Structures are given as C-alpha cells and as structure tokens.
Amino acid sequence: MNISKLVIFDLDGTLVDSDKTVIRILNTLRKDLNLSSLNEKDVHLLLSLGGDEMIKKVIESEEDVDKYLKIFRKRYLDDPLIDEQLFDGVVNYLNHLDNKGIQMAILTNKPKNLTIKTIKRHKIDNFFKYVVTGDDVILKKPSSEGLEKIIKMSSISPKNIIMIGDSIFDFKAANLLSIPFFYHHVSSNQEIINSKEAEKFSNFNDLIDQ
C-alpha cells in the first residue's frame, strides 16, 4: 500500500454499518404490504443489489417498484440514522491516509442525497476529494464506470490505486481495471471469487502501515 496515491471506498458495509437502518426502513414497506419482517442476515446481500432489484425482492413483486423505491428513499432521507455507526478503525485509517497525503474517494451505488447525508452524519465528509454515486453513472457496480470516472477526475493511474469494499460487485469492478482489492468482510456473508486476489481484513486498524 506504500505506492498508493488514492484509496477508493465503498460506503455501506465498508465504512458504515447501515444494516440496521436499512432493515428497519425496508420492514416498514413490508408492513405496509402485510408481509413478514426481514431479519438482519437477509439485508446485506440486498444492499449490494442496487435500488430497483432490492425493492423487487423486498416487496416480492415487479409491480410498483418505482413507487416503493421512492417511498424507501424518502423515509431514508428523513431518518435520523441513529442505528448506524462506523466500523472499527475507520476514523483512524482515514486520518492515517490523510496524514500521508493519500487522496480518498467514495464509490457507491447509493443515491447522491443519501450518500451525502450519511457521510455528513458520521462526520467523515471532509476526507473525500471525490464522491461518485449511483446517480453519477449510467452503469452501477459491478460495472467499472464509476471507477473510470474517479480515475479521470484524479488523473491517478490504476496501478497507484487500491479499492476497499465488502461485496462481490466491488471486487468485480476493481478486477476489471486490475486495481488491488481489499475485502472488508465483517458484515458480509459473501464469498469473494478468486479470493487469492483480494486482501481480507476485519478491522481498519489492521491496514495502517500495511
């Protein structure tokens, strides 16, 4: 990591433990539809799917997806996010990178307004020079479009970049551009394909001086 000039982070499940917030809000939709509540183990994979696919599975229908996605995002935007917290070592690691003059970026499939709300709520917004969200691309992860956008904005070569994420979609996007991938696996129940190509960790403190 000594050669890195830019570290690109996924947001939910990587920097922020947002599962409780998401499951609580999704379950309000399920309650509206007289469906049984989801449990926490169901949520993490749903988070990686992106809005439309997530809502289809939650409402168990392909009808009214846009309607319920708008309701979900409105409730999320209005939520105080009291159930959320940063994962262990996140602030230490961000400060470490900042002190070394390493640039930081976020690449998330989350909408921009919810992304900004989240990073401001956790007081980490000032660390990130680039923030690319699901609203900023045509193709979301696992497409590499968002990564390519950050590379263009930063003018930093992929060989001087690392990516940190928690899902197979993050891994695939990084792999498309041969960007080294660090797999934060605390809340993820996904197995990274070709795991020998991904550095696995559970606490951001373990990445300091690695």
Buried (B, 14 or more C-beta within 10 A) or exposed (E): BEEBBBBBBBBBBBBBBBBBBBBBBBBEBBEEEEBEEBEEEBBBBBBBBBBEEBBBBBBEEEEEBEEBBEBBBEBBEEBEBEBBEBBBBBBBBBEBBEEEEBBBBBBBBBBBEBBBBBBEBBEBBEBBEBBBBBEBBEEBBBBBBBBBBBBEEBEBEBEBBBBBBBBBBBBBBBBBBEBBBBBBBBBBEBEBEEEEBBBEBBBBEBBBEE
